Amino acid sequence: KSKLLIFPKKSGKKGVKKGDTPKSELQNVAQNTLKEIIPVERPTLRVKARAITSDEKEASAFKTLKKERTNMKYDGAKRKKAAEAKAE
């Protein structure tokens, strides 16, 4: 916090609020004028082309997703049924 300098939002006496750094300390302060505060390197998302395997040709993405949605939907009922069977 010792390095933190808070600039007033507006100029003039009415723009200065409690906690803002005084004007005398803000005279020779370097400001960040970049659009990004900390530049983040983005990973490359390019995947090299390759041949489609026979397993990938046989698999259906729709069926896989549909099966998982169904499993999620009935998960609570399955757990409840298993707990009741375990209790008996």
Secondary structure, DSSP 4 states (H G I P E B T S, - for coil): --S--PPPSSSSTTT--TTPPPGGGSTT-----SS-SS--PPPP------PPPHHHHH--HHHHHHHHHHHHHTHHHHHHHHHHHHH-
